[in-house]
Amino acid sequence: MVVQRHGHPRAGKSGYVFEPVVVAEGLVGRYLVAGESIHHRSGVKDDIRPVNLELWTKPQPSGVRVSDAIEWAHAILDL
């Protein structure tokens, strides 16, 4: 399901954004950033209850220094 949100960073030319994204952004109090996505715990994509949504982020690529990975993790937590 999509909702119209002109000016939203993830809106295409038509101004539509996936509704689970909008719900999750309301929960975290900000727009999602690049690399973040919404996972449906139950696997049911039209179940957009907050309890069913998890914010996921792509992990740091392999082959990074531990200090860089820690810095990246702190940046994600600070969001």
mmCIF file of the N, C-alpha and C atoms, coordinates in Angstrom:
data_MODEL
# 
_entry.id   MODEL 
# 
loop_
_atom_site.group_PDB 
_atom_site.id 
_atom_site.type_symbol 
_atom_site.label_atom_id 
_atom_site.label_alt_id 
_atom_site.label_comp_id 
_atom_site.label_asym_id 
_atom_site.label_entity_id 
_atom_site.label_seq_id 
_atom_site.pdbx_PDB_ins_code 
_atom_site.Cartn_x 
_atom_site.Cartn_y 
_atom_site.Cartn_z 
_atom_site.occupancy 
_atom_site.B_iso_or_equiv 
_atom_site.pdbx_formal_charge 
_atom_site.auth_seq_id 
_atom_site.auth_comp_id 
_atom_site.auth_asym_id 
_atom_site.auth_atom_id 
_atom_site.pdbx_PDB_model_num 
ATOM 1   N N  . MET A 1 1  ? 0.822  -1.169  0.000  1.00 0.00 ? 1  MET A N  1 
ATOM 2   C CA . MET A 1 1  ? 0.000  0.000   0.000  1.00 0.00 ? 1  MET A CA 1 
ATOM 3   C C  . MET A 1 1  ? 0.878  1.248   0.000  1.00 0.00 ? 1  MET A C  1 
ATOM 4   N N  . VAL A 1 2  ? 0.447  2.271   -0.705 1.00 0.00 ? 2  VAL A N  1 
ATOM 5   C CA . VAL A 1 2  ? 1.204  3.515   -0.782 1.00 0.00 ? 2  VAL A CA 1 
ATOM 6   C C  . VAL A 1 2  ? 0.321  4.685   -0.344 1.00 0.00 ? 2  VAL A C  1 
ATOM 7   N N  . VAL A 1 3  ? 0.979  5.747   0.110  1.00 0.00 ? 3  VAL A N  1 
ATOM 8   C CA . VAL A 1 3  ? 0.277  6.978   0.480  1.00 0.00 ? 3  VAL A CA 1 
ATOM 9   C C  . VAL A 1 3  ? 0.985  8.133   -0.215 1.00 0.00 ? 3  VAL A C  1 
ATOM 10  N N  . GLN A 1 4  ? 0.212  9.167   -0.500 1.00 0.00 ? 4  GLN A N  1 
ATOM 11  C CA . GLN A 1 4  ? 0.782  10.315  -1.190 1.00 0.00 ? 4  GLN A CA 1 
ATOM 12  C C  . GLN A 1 4  ? 1.449  11.253  -0.192 1.00 0.00 ? 4  GLN A C  1 
ATOM 13  N N  . ARG A 1 5  ? 2.719  11.537  -0.421 1.00 0.00 ? 5  ARG A N  1 
ATOM 14  C CA . ARG A 1 5  ? 3.508  12.417  0.444  1.00 0.00 ? 5  ARG A CA 1 
ATOM 15  C C  . ARG A 1 5  ? 4.459  13.233  -0.439 1.00 0.00 ? 5  ARG A C  1 
ATOM 16  N N  . HIS A 1 6  ? 3.915  14.238  -1.123 1.00 0.00 ? 6  HIS A N  1 
ATOM 17  C CA . HIS A 1 6  ? 4.760  15.089  -1.968 1.00 0.00 ? 6  HIS A CA 1 
ATOM 18  C C  . HIS A 1 6  ? 5.866  15.709  -1.122 1.00 0.00 ? 6  HIS A C  1 
ATOM 19  N N  . GLY A 1 7  ? 7.068  15.758  -1.645 1.00 0.00 ? 7  GLY A N  1 
ATOM 20  C CA . GLY A 1 7  ? 8.196  16.325  -0.933 1.00 0.00 ? 7  GLY A CA 1 
ATOM 21  C C  . GLY A 1 7  ? 8.930  15.355  -0.022 1.00 0.00 ? 7  GLY A C  1 
ATOM 22  N N  . HIS A 1 8  ? 8.404  14.149  0.127  1.00 0.00 ? 8  HIS A N  1 
ATOM 23  C CA . HIS A 1 8  ? 9.060  13.131  0.952  1.00 0.00 ? 8  HIS A CA 1 
ATOM 24  C C  . HIS A 1 8  ? 10.320 12.661  0.227  1.00 0.00 ? 8  HIS A C  1 
ATOM 25  N N  . PRO A 1 9  ? 11.419 12.447  0.964  1.00 0.00 ? 9  PRO A N  1 
ATOM 26  C CA . PRO A 1 9  ? 12.669 12.021  0.319  1.00 0.00 ? 9  PRO A CA 1 
ATOM 27  C C  . PRO A 1 9  ? 12.561 10.719  -0.484 1.00 0.00 ? 9  PRO A C  1 
ATOM 28  N N  . ARG A 1 10 ? 11.639 9.851   -0.125 1.00 0.00 ? 10 ARG A N  1 
ATOM 29  C CA . ARG A 1 10 ? 11.505 8.577   -0.850 1.00 0.00 ? 10 ARG A CA 1 
ATOM 30  C C  . ARG A 1 10 ? 10.372 8.583   -1.871 1.00 0.00 ? 10 ARG A C  1 
ATOM 31  N N  . ALA A 1 11 ? 9.709  9.725   -2.020 1.00 0.00 ? 11 ALA A N  1 
ATOM 32  C CA . ALA A 1 11 ? 8.598  9.818   -2.973 1.00 0.00 ? 11 ALA A CA 1 
ATOM 33  C C  . ALA A 1 11 ? 9.143  9.919   -4.390 1.00 0.00 ? 11 ALA A C  1 
ATOM 34  N N  . GLY A 1 12 ? 8.520  9.186   -5.260 1.00 0.00 ? 12 GLY A N  1 
ATOM 35  C CA . GLY A 1 12 ? 8.884  9.301   -6.668 1.00 0.00 ? 12 GLY A CA 1 
ATOM 36  C C  . GLY A 1 12 ? 8.215  10.524  -7.283 1.00 0.00 ? 12 GLY A C  1 
ATOM 37  N N  . LYS A 1 13 ? 8.219  10.604  -8.591 1.00 0.00 ? 13 LYS A N  1 
ATOM 38  C CA . LYS A 1 13 ? 7.609  11.740  -9.289 1.00 0.00 ? 13 LYS A CA 1 
ATOM 39  C C  . LYS A 1 13 ? 6.128  11.876  -8.973 1.00 0.00 ? 13 LYS A C  1 
ATOM 40  N N  . SER A 1 14 ? 5.479  10.757  -8.712 1.00 0.00 ? 14 SER A N  1 
ATOM 41  C CA . SER A 1 14 ? 4.046  10.778  -8.414 1.00 0.00 ? 14 SER A CA 1 
ATOM 42  C C  . SER A 1 14 ? 3.764  11.221  -6.983 1.00 0.00 ? 14 SER A C  1 
ATOM 43  N N  . GLY A 1 15 ? 4.797  11.251  -6.132 1.00 0.00 ? 15 GLY A N  1 
ATOM 44  C CA . GLY A 1 15 ? 4.615  11.690  -4.745 1.00 0.00 ? 15 GLY A CA 1 
ATOM 45  C C  . GLY A 1 15 ? 4.168  10.609  -3.789 1.00 0.00 ? 15 GLY A C  1 
ATOM 46  N N  . TYR A 1 16 ? 4.271  9.342   -4.202 1.00 0.00 ? 16 TYR A N  1 
ATOM 47  C CA . TYR A 1 16 ? 3.808  8.251   -3.353 1.00 0.00 ? 16 TYR A CA 1 
ATOM 48  C C  . TYR A 1 16 ? 4.971  7.569   -2.623 1.00 0.00 ? 16 TYR A C  1 
ATOM 49  N N  . VAL A 1 17 ? 4.686  7.135   -1.388 1.00 0.00 ? 17 VAL A N  1 
ATOM 50  C CA . VAL A 1 17 ? 5.655  6.447   -0.535 1.00 0.00 ? 17 VAL A CA 1 
ATOM 51  C C  . VAL A 1 17 ? 4.964  5.213   0.042  1.00 0.00 ? 17 VAL A C  1 
ATOM 52  N N  . PHE A 1 18 ? 5.714  4.146   0.243  1.00 0.00 ? 18 PHE A N  1 
ATOM 53  C CA . PHE A 1 18 ? 5.127  2.954   0.858  1.00 0.00 ? 18 PHE A CA 1 
ATOM 54  C C  . PHE A 1 18 ? 4.678  3.282   2.278  1.00 0.00 ? 18 PHE A C  1 
ATOM 55  N N  . GLU A 1 19 ? 3.456  2.884   2.611  1.00 0.00 ? 19 GLU A N  1 
ATOM 56  C CA . GLU A 1 19 ? 2.872  3.211   3.910  1.00 0.00 ? 19 GLU A CA 1 
ATOM 57  C C  . GLU A 1 19 ? 3.677  2.679   5.102  1.00 0.00 ? 19 GLU A C  1 
ATOM 58  N N  . PRO A 1 20 ? 4.233  1.475   5.054  1.00 0.00 ? 20 PRO A N  1 
ATOM 59  C CA . PRO A 1 20 ? 5.033  1.023   6.197  1.00 0.00 ? 20 PRO A CA 1 
ATOM 60  C C  . PRO A 1 20 ? 6.217  1.947   6.483  1.00 0.00 ? 20 PRO A C  1 
ATOM 61  N N  . VAL A 1 21 ? 6.786  2.541   5.450  1.00 0.00 ? 21 VAL A N  1 
ATOM 62  C CA . VAL A 1 21 ? 7.886  3.495   5.640  1.00 0.00 ? 21 VAL A CA 1 
ATOM 63  C C  . VAL A 1 21 ? 7.394  4.702   6.425  1.00 0.00 ? 21 VAL A C  1 
ATOM 64  N N  . VAL A 1 22 ? 6.242  5.237   6.042  1.00 0.00 ? 22 VAL A N  1 
ATOM 65  C CA . VAL A 1 22 ? 5.686  6.414   6.719  1.00 0.00 ? 22 VAL A CA 1 
ATOM 66  C C  . VAL A 1 22 ? 5.364  6.093   8.178  1.00 0.00 ? 22 VAL A C  1 
ATOM 67  N N  . VAL A 1 23 ? 4.795  4.924   8.444  1.00 0.00 ? 23 VAL A N  1 
ATOM 68  C CA . VAL A 1 23 ? 4.471  4.519   9.818  1.00 0.00 ? 23 VAL A CA 1 
ATOM 69  C C  . VAL A 1 23 ? 5.751  4.402   10.643 1.00 0.00 ? 23 VAL A C  1 
ATOM 70  N N  . ALA A 1 24 ? 6.763  3.727   10.094 1.00 0.00 ? 24 ALA A N  1 
ATOM 71  C CA . ALA A 1 24 ? 8.023  3.541   10.823 1.00 0.00 ? 24 ALA A CA 1 
ATOM 72  C C  . ALA A 1 24 ? 8.715  4.879   11.078 1.00 0.00 ? 24 ALA A C  1 
ATOM 73  N N  . GLU A 1 25 ? 8.666  5.779   10.118 1.00 0.00 ? 25 GLU A N  1 
ATOM 74  C CA . GLU A 1 25 ? 9.271  7.090   10.318 1.00 0.00 ? 25 GLU A CA 1 
ATOM 75  C C  . GLU A 1 25 ? 8.585  7.847   11.442 1.00 0.00 ? 25 GLU A C  1 
ATOM 76  N N  . GLY A 1 26 ? 7.284  7.676   11.561 1.00 0.00 ? 26 GLY A N  1 
ATOM 77  C CA . GLY A 1 26 ? 6.574  8.281   12.675 1.00 0.00 ? 26 GLY A CA 1 
ATOM 78  C C  . GLY A 1 26 ? 7.031  7.717   14.012 1.00 0.00 ? 26 GLY A C  1 
ATOM 79  N N  . LEU A 1 27 ? 7.352  6.437   14.029 1.00 0.00 ? 27 LEU A N  1 
ATOM 80  C CA . LEU A 1 27 ? 7.808  5.796   15.266 1.00 0.00 ? 27 LEU A CA 1 
ATOM 81  C C  . LEU A 1 27 ? 9.199  6.264   15.681 1.00 0.00 ? 27 LEU A C  1 
ATOM 82  N N  . VAL A 1 28 ? 10.099 6.423   14.716 1.00 0.00 ? 28 VAL A N  1 
ATOM 83  C CA . VAL A 1 28 ? 11.462 6.823   15.046 1.00 0.00 ? 28 VAL A CA 1 
ATOM 84  C C  . VAL A 1 28 ? 11.633 8.344   15.051 1.00 0.00 ? 28 VAL A C  1 
ATOM 85  N N  . GLY A 1 29 ? 10.642 9.057   14.540 1.00 0.00 ? 29 GLY A N  1 
ATOM 86  C CA . GLY A 1 29 ? 10.670 10.516  14.581 1.00 0.00 ? 29 GLY A CA 1 
ATOM 87  C C  . GLY A 1 29 ? 11.577 11.175  13.558 1.00 0.00 ? 29 GLY A C  1 
ATOM 88  N N  . ARG A 1 30 ? 11.824 10.489  12.443 1.00 0.00 ? 30 ARG A N  1 
ATOM 89  C CA . ARG A 1 30 ? 12.678 11.052  11.396 1.00 0.00 ? 30 ARG A CA 1 
ATOM 90  C C  . ARG A 1 30 ? 12.456 10.268  10.103 1.00 0.00 ? 30 ARG A C  1 
ATOM 91  N N  . TYR A 1 31 ? 12.937 10.845  8.999  1.00 0.00 ? 31 TYR A N  1 
ATOM 92  C CA . TYR A 1 31 ? 12.935 10.101  7.742  1.00 0.00 ? 31 TYR A CA 1 
ATOM 93  C C  . TYR A 1 31 ? 13.965 8.978   7.828  1.00 0.00 ? 31 TYR A C  1 
ATOM 94  N N  . LEU A 1 32 ? 13.716 7.895   7.117  1.00 0.00 ? 32 LEU A N  1 
ATOM 95  C CA . LEU A 1 32 ? 14.710 6.838   7.016  1.00 0.00 ? 32 LEU A CA 1 
ATOM 96  C C  . LEU A 1 32 ? 15.857 7.335   6.151  1.00 0.00 ? 32 LEU A C  1 
ATOM 97  N N  . VAL A 1 33 ? 17.044 6.864   6.443  1.00 0.00 ? 33 VAL A N  1 
ATOM 98  C CA . VAL A 1 33 ? 18.218 7.252   5.670  1.00 0.00 ? 33 VAL A CA 1 
ATOM 99  C C  . VAL A 1 33 ? 18.604 6.124   4.729  1.00 0.00 ? 33 VAL A C  1 
ATOM 100 N N  . ALA A 1 34 ? 19.502 6.419   3.819  1.00 0.00 ? 34 ALA A N  1 
ATOM 101 C CA . ALA A 1 34 ? 19.970 5.416   2.853  1.00 0.00 ? 34 ALA A CA 1 
ATOM 102 C C  . ALA A 1 34 ? 20.484 4.187   3.596  1.00 0.00 ? 34 ALA A C  1 
ATOM 103 N N  . GLY A 1 35 ? 20.114 3.030   3.112  1.00 0.00 ? 35 GLY A N  1 
ATOM 104 C CA . GLY A 1 35 ? 20.549 1.780   3.742  1.00 0.00 ? 35 GLY A CA 1 
ATOM 105 C C  . GLY A 1 35 ? 19.572 1.246   4.768  1.00 0.00 ? 35 GLY A C  1 
ATOM 106 N N  . GLU A 1 36 ? 18.567 2.028   5.147  1.00 0.00 ? 36 GLU A N  1 
ATOM 107 C CA . GLU A 1 36 ? 17.562 1.557   6.104  1.00 0.00 ? 36 GLU A CA 1 
ATOM 108 C C  . GLU A 1 36 ? 16.329 1.070   5.355  1.00 0.00 ? 36 GLU A C  1 
ATOM 109 N N  . SER A 1 37 ? 15.700 0.051   5.899  1.00 0.00 ? 37 SER A N  1 
ATOM 110 C CA . SER A 1 37 ? 14.477 -0.490  5.319  1.00 0.00 ? 37 SER A CA 1 
ATOM 111 C C  . SER A 1 37 ? 13.562 -0.968  6.438  1.00 0.00 ? 37 SER A C  1 
ATOM 112 N N  . ILE A 1 38 ? 12.347 -1.291  6.069  1.00 0.00 ? 38 ILE A N  1 
ATOM 113 C CA . ILE A 1 38 ? 11.353 -1.770  7.030  1.00 0.00 ? 38 ILE A CA 1 
ATOM 114 C C  . ILE A 1 38 ? 11.121 -3.251  6.796  1.00 0.00 ? 38 ILE A C  1 
ATOM 115 N N  . HIS A 1 39 ? 11.181 -4.013  7.874  1.00 0.00 ? 39 HIS A N  1 
ATOM 116 C CA . HIS A 1 39 ? 10.931 -5.450  7.841  1.00 0.00 ? 39 HIS A CA 1 
ATOM 117 C C  . HIS A 1 39 ? 9.616  -5.721  8.561  1.00 0.00 ? 39 HIS A C  1 
ATOM 118 N N  . HIS A 1 40 ? 8.795  -6.596  7.978  1.00 0.00 ? 40 HIS A N  1 
ATOM 119 C CA . HIS A 1 40 ? 7.543  -7.022  8.608  1.00 0.00 ? 40 HIS A CA 1 
ATOM 120 C C  . HIS A 1 40 ? 7.810  -8.313  9.362  1.00 0.00 ? 40 HIS A C  1 
ATOM 121 N N  . ARG A 1 41 ? 7.744  -8.255  10.681 1.00 0.00 ? 41 ARG A N  1 
ATOM 122 C CA . ARG A 1 41 ? 8.056  -9.421  11.518 1.00 0.00 ? 41 ARG A CA 1 
ATOM 123 C C  . ARG A 1 41 ? 7.231  -10.644 11.146 1.00 0.00 ? 41 ARG A C  1 
ATOM 124 N N  . SER A 1 42 ? 5.940  -10.436 10.887 1.00 0.00 ? 42 SER A N  1 
ATOM 125 C CA . SER A 1 42 ? 5.048  -11.561 10.586 1.00 0.00 ? 42 SER A CA 1 
ATOM 126 C C  . SER A 1 42 ? 5.181  -12.047 9.155  1.00 0.00 ? 42 SER A C  1 
ATOM 127 N N  . GLY A 1 43 ? 5.832  -11.257 8.312  1.00 0.00 ? 43 GLY A N  1 
ATOM 128 C CA . GLY A 1 43 ? 5.913  -11.594 6.898  1.00 0.00 ? 43 GLY A CA 1 
ATOM 129 C C  . GLY A 1 43 ? 4.708  -11.125 6.104  1.00 0.00 ? 43 GLY A C  1 
ATOM 130 N N  . VAL A 1 44 ? 3.717  -10.575 6.782  1.00 0.00 ? 44 VAL A N  1 
ATOM 131 C CA . VAL A 1 44 ? 2.500  -10.086 6.132  1.00 0.00 ? 44 VAL A CA 1 
ATOM 132 C C  . VAL A 1 44 ? 2.711  -8.612  5.794  1.00 0.00 ? 44 VAL A C  1 
ATOM 133 N N  . LYS A 1 45 ? 2.874  -8.318  4.513  1.00 0.00 ? 45 LYS A N  1 
ATOM 134 C CA . LYS A 1 45 ? 3.244  -6.982  4.072  1.00 0.00 ? 45 LYS A CA 1 
ATOM 135 C C  . LYS A 1 45 ? 2.162  -5.930  4.313  1.00 0.00 ? 45 LYS A C  1 
ATOM 136 N N  . ASP A 1 46 ? 0.894  -6.339  4.381  1.00 0.00 ? 46 ASP A N  1 
ATOM 137 C CA . ASP A 1 46 ? -0.143 -5.326  4.614  1.00 0.00 ? 46 ASP A CA 1 
ATOM 138 C C  . ASP A 1 46 ? -0.475 -5.152  6.101  1.00 0.00 ? 46 ASP A C  1 
ATOM 139 N N  . ASP A 1 47 ? 0.285  -5.802  6.969  1.00 0.00 ? 47 ASP A N  1 
ATOM 140 C CA . ASP A 1 47 ? 0.138  -5.608  8.413  1.00 0.00 ? 47 ASP A CA 1 
ATOM 141 C C  . ASP A 1 47 ? 1.130  -4.523  8.830  1.00 0.00 ? 47 ASP A C  1 
ATOM 142 N N  . ILE A 1 48 ? 0.627  -3.284  8.916  1.00 0.00 ? 48 ILE A N  1 
ATOM 143 C CA . ILE A 1 48 ? 1.515  -2.159  9.205  1.00 0.00 ? 48 ILE A CA 1 
ATOM 144 C C  . ILE A 1 48 ? 1.373  -1.676  10.651 1.00 0.00 ? 48 ILE A C  1 
ATOM 145 N N  . ARG A 1 49 ? 0.894  -2.552  11.519 1.00 0.00 ? 49 ARG A N  1 
ATOM 146 C CA . ARG A 1 49 ? 0.857  -2.196  12.940 1.00 0.00 ? 49 ARG A CA 1 
ATOM 147 C C  . ARG A 1 49 ? 2.288  -1.986  13.422 1.00 0.00 ? 49 ARG A C  1 
ATOM 148 N N  . PRO A 1 50 ? 2.517  -0.978  14.250 1.00 0.00 ? 50 PRO A N  1 
ATOM 149 C CA . PRO A 1 50 ? 3.866  -0.719  14.729 1.00 0.00 ? 50 PRO A CA 1 
ATOM 150 C C  . PRO A 1 50 ? 4.551  -1.939  15.337 1.00 0.00 ? 50 PRO A C  1 
ATOM 151 N N  . VAL A 1 51 ? 3.803  -2.791  16.027 1.00 0.00 ? 51 VAL A N  1 
ATOM 152 C CA . VAL A 1 51 ? 4.392  -3.977  16.649 1.00 0.00 ? 51 VAL A CA 1 
ATOM 153 C C  . VAL A 1 51 ? 4.933  -4.955  15.603 1.00 0.00 ? 51 VAL A C  1 
ATOM 154 N N  . ASN A 1 52 ? 4.465  -4.845  14.366 1.00 0.00 ? 52 ASN A N  1 
ATOM 155 C CA . ASN A 1 52 ? 4.891  -5.757  13.305 1.00 0.00 ? 52 ASN A CA 1 
ATOM 156 C C  . ASN A 1 52 ? 6.047  -5.191  12.479 1.00 0.00 ? 52 ASN A C  1 
ATOM 157 N N  . LEU A 1 53 ? 6.448  -3.964  12.722 1.00 0.00 ? 53 LEU A N  1 
ATOM 158 C CA . LEU A 1 53 ? 7.481  -3.338  11.904 1.00 0.00 ? 53 LEU A CA 1 
ATOM 159 C C  . LEU A 1 53 ? 8.808  -3.242  12.643 1.00 0.00 ? 53 LEU A C  1 
ATOM 160 N N  . GLU A 1 54 ? 9.879  -3.556  11.932 1.00 0.00 ? 54 GLU A N  1 
ATOM 161 C CA . GLU A 1 54 ? 11.231 -3.423  12.478 1.00 0.00 ? 54 GLU A CA 1 
ATOM 162 C C  . GLU A 1 54 ? 12.064 -2.581  11.519 1.00 0.00 ? 54 GLU A C  1 
ATOM 163 N N  . LEU A 1 55 ? 12.882 -1.718  12.080 1.00 0.00 ? 55 LEU A N  1 
ATOM 164 C CA . LEU A 1 55 ? 13.803 -0.939  11.271 1.00 0.00 ? 55 LEU A CA 1 
ATOM 165 C C  . LEU A 1 55 ? 15.070 -1.759  11.066 1.00 0.00 ? 55 LEU A C  1 
ATOM 166 N N  . TRP A 1 56 ? 15.418 -1.999  9.826  1.00 0.00 ? 56 TRP A N  1 
ATOM 167 C CA . TRP A 1 56 ? 16.619 -2.746  9.490  1.00 0.00 ? 56 TRP A CA 1 
ATOM 168 C C  . TRP A 1 56 ? 17.598 -1.831  8.787  1.00 0.00 ? 56 TRP A C  1 
ATOM 169 N N  . THR A 1 57 ? 18.864 -2.105  8.941  1.00 0.00 ? 57 THR A N  1 
ATOM 170 C CA . THR A 1 57 ? 19.902 -1.361  8.253  1.00 0.00 ? 57 THR A CA 1 
ATOM 171 C C  . THR A 1 57 ? 20.891 -2.340  7.642  1.00 0.00 ? 57 THR A C  1 
ATOM 172 N N  . LYS A 1 58 ? 21.447 -1.949  6.514  1.00 0.00 ? 58 LYS A N  1 
ATOM 173 C CA . LYS A 1 58 ? 22.448 -2.806  5.876  1.00 0.00 ? 58 LYS A CA 1 
ATOM 174 C C  . LYS A 1 58 ? 23.723 -2.734  6.694  1.00 0.00 ? 58 LYS A C  1 
ATOM 175 N N  . PRO A 1 59 ? 24.316 -3.868  6.974  1.00 0.00 ? 59 PRO A N  1 
ATOM 176 C CA . PRO A 1 59 ? 25.552 -3.860  7.772  1.00 0.00 ? 59 PRO A CA 1 
ATOM 177 C C  . PRO A 1 59 ? 26.709 -3.267  6.992  1.00 0.00 ? 59 PRO A C  1 
ATOM 178 N N  . GLN A 1 60 ? 27.669 -2.851  7.729  1.00 0.00 ? 60 GLN A N  1 
ATOM 179 C CA . GLN A 1 60 ? 28.903 -2.345  7.153  1.00 0.00 ? 60 GLN A CA 1 
ATOM 180 C C  . GLN A 1 60 ? 29.516 -3.459  6.293  1.00 0.00 ? 60 GLN A C  1 
ATOM 181 N N  . PRO A 1 61 ? 30.101 -3.133  5.153  1.00 0.00 ? 61 PRO A N  1 
ATOM 182 C CA . PRO A 1 61 ? 30.681 -4.191  4.307  1.00 0.00 ? 61 PRO A CA 1 
ATOM 183 C C  . PRO A 1 61 ? 31.839 -4.902  4.982  1.00 0.00 ? 61 PRO A C  1 
ATOM 184 N N  . SER A 1 62 ? 32.108 -6.112  4.540  1.00 0.00 ? 62 SER A N  1 
ATOM 185 C CA . SER A 1 62 ? 33.216 -6.875  5.123  1.00 0.00 ? 62 SER A CA 1 
ATOM 186 C C  . SER A 1 62 ? 34.542 -6.229  4.756  1.00 0.00 ? 62 SER A C  1 
ATOM 187 N N  . GLY A 1 63 ? 35.542 -6.508  5.579  1.00 0.00 ? 63 GLY A N  1 
ATOM 188 C CA . GLY A 1 63 ? 36.867 -5.983  5.312  1.00 0.00 ? 63 GLY A CA 1 
ATOM 189 C C  . GLY A 1 63 ? 37.096 -4.585  5.860  1.00 0.00 ? 63 GLY A C  1 
ATOM 190 N N  . VAL A 1 64 ? 36.310 -4.166  6.864  1.00 0.00 ? 64 VAL A N  1 
ATOM 191 C CA . VAL A 1 64 ? 36.509 -2.837  7.449  1.00 0.00 ? 64 VAL A CA 1 
ATOM 192 C C  . VAL A 1 64 ? 37.257 -2.964  8.770  1.00 0.00 ? 64 VAL A C  1 
ATOM 193 N N  . ARG A 1 65 ? 37.938 -1.901  9.124  1.00 0.00 ? 65 ARG A N  1 
ATOM 194 C CA . ARG A 1 65 ? 38.604 -1.873  10.421 1.00 0.00 ? 65 ARG A CA 1 
ATOM 195 C C  . ARG A 1 65 ? 37.544 -1.873  11.517 1.00 0.00 ? 65 ARG A C  1 
ATOM 196 N N  . VAL A 1 66 ? 37.838 -2.507  12.634 1.00 0.00 ? 66 VAL A N  1 
ATOM 197 C CA . VAL A 1 66 ? 36.919 -2.559  13.764 1.00 0.00 ? 66 VAL A CA 1 
ATOM 198 C C  . VAL A 1 66 ? 36.577 -1.146  14.219 1.00 0.00 ? 66 VAL A C  1 
ATOM 199 N N  . SER A 1 67 ? 37.553 -0.275  14.280 1.00 0.00 ? 67 SER A N  1 
ATOM 200 C CA . SER A 1 67 ? 37.296 1.101   14.724 1.00 0.00 ? 67 SER A CA 1 
ATOM 201 C C  . SER A 1 67 ? 36.302 1.803   13.801 1.00 0.00 ? 67 SER A C  1 
ATOM 202 N N  . ASP A 1 68 ? 36.382 1.529   12.489 1.00 0.00 ? 68 ASP A N  1 
ATOM 203 C CA . ASP A 1 68 ? 35.426 2.120   11.544 1.00 0.00 ? 68 ASP A CA 1 
ATOM 204 C C  . ASP A 1 68 ? 34.025 1.535   11.746 1.00 0.00 ? 68 ASP A C  1 
ATOM 205 N N  . ALA A 1 69 ? 33.957 0.234   12.009 1.00 0.00 ? 69 ALA A N  1 
ATOM 206 C CA . ALA A 1 69 ? 32.667 -0.408  12.235 1.00 0.00 ? 69 ALA A CA 1 
ATOM 207 C C  . ALA A 1 69 ? 32.011 0.133   13.503 1.00 0.00 ? 69 ALA A C  1 
ATOM 208 N N  . ILE A 1 70 ? 32.809 0.365   14.535 1.00 0.00 ? 70 ILE A N  1 
ATOM 209 C CA . ILE A 1 70 ? 32.274 0.912   15.787 1.00 0.00 ? 70 ILE A CA 1 
ATOM 210 C C  . ILE A 1 70 ? 31.768 2.334   15.554 1.00 0.00 ? 70 ILE A C  1 
ATOM 211 N N  . GLU A 1 71 ? 32.534 3.128   14.820 1.00 0.00 ? 71 GLU A N  1 
ATOM 212 C CA . GLU A 1 71 ? 32.112 4.498   14.509 1.00 0.00 ? 71 GLU A CA 1 
ATOM 213 C C  . GLU A 1 71 ? 30.798 4.491   13.735 1.00 0.00 ? 71 GLU A C  1 
ATOM 214 N N  . TRP A 1 72 ? 30.666 3.571   12.756 1.00 0.00 ? 72 TRP A N  1 
ATOM 215 C CA . TRP A 1 72 ? 29.453 3.440   11.965 1.00 0.00 ? 72 TRP A CA 1 
ATOM 216 C C  . TRP A 1 72 ? 28.271 3.051   12.859 1.00 0.00 ? 72 TRP A C  1 
ATOM 217 N N  . ALA A 1 73 ? 28.481 2.113   13.776 1.00 0.00 ? 73 ALA A N  1 
ATOM 218 C CA . ALA A 1 73 ? 27.413 1.679   14.675 1.00 0.00 ? 73 ALA A CA 1 
ATOM 219 C C  . ALA A 1 73 ? 26.959 2.834   15.576 1.00 0.00 ? 73 ALA A C  1 
ATOM 220 N N  . HIS A 1 74 ? 27.890 3.622   16.076 1.00 0.00 ? 74 HIS A N  1 
ATOM 221 C CA . HIS A 1 74 ? 27.528 4.781   16.902 1.00 0.00 ? 74 HIS A CA 1 
ATOM 222 C C  . HIS A 1 74 ? 26.712 5.792   16.087 1.00 0.00 ? 74 HIS A C  1 
ATOM 223 N N  . ALA A 1 75 ? 27.084 5.992   14.842 1.00 0.00 ? 75 ALA A N  1 
ATOM 224 C CA . ALA A 1 75 ? 26.338 6.928   13.985 1.00 0.00 ? 75 ALA A CA 1 
ATOM 225 C C  . ALA A 1 75 ? 24.906 6.446   13.786 1.00 0.00 ? 75 ALA A C  1 
ATOM 226 N N  . ILE A 1 76 ? 24.705 5.143   13.600 1.00 0.00 ? 76 ILE A N  1 
ATOM 227 C CA . ILE A 1 76 ? 23.356 4.593   13.435 1.00 0.00 ? 76 ILE A CA 1 
ATOM 228 C C  . ILE A 1 76 ? 22.570 4.772   14.744 1.00 0.00 ? 76 ILE A C  1 
ATOM 229 N N  . LEU A 1 77 ? 23.179 4.479   15.865 1.00 0.00 ? 77 LEU A N  1 
ATOM 230 C CA . LEU A 1 77 ? 22.493 4.618   17.158 1.00 0.00 ? 77 LEU A CA 1 
ATOM 231 C C  . LEU A 1 77 ? 22.141 6.059   17.461 1.00 0.00 ? 77 LEU A C  1 
ATOM 232 N N  . ASP A 1 78 ? 22.987 7.002   17.032 1.00 0.00 ? 78 ASP A N  1 
ATOM 233 C CA . ASP A 1 78 ? 22.717 8.413   17.287 1.00 0.00 ? 78 ASP A CA 1 
ATOM 234 C C  . ASP A 1 78 ? 21.513 8.927   16.504 1.00 0.00 ? 78 ASP A C  1 
ATOM 235 N N  . LEU A 1 79 ? 21.186 8.242   15.406 1.00 0.00 ? 79 LEU A N  1 
ATOM 236 C CA . LEU A 1 79 ? 20.019 8.664   14.627 1.00 0.00 ? 79 LEU A CA 1 
ATOM 237 C C  . LEU A 1 79 ? 18.765 8.464   15.440 1.00 0.00 ? 79 LEU A C  1 
# 
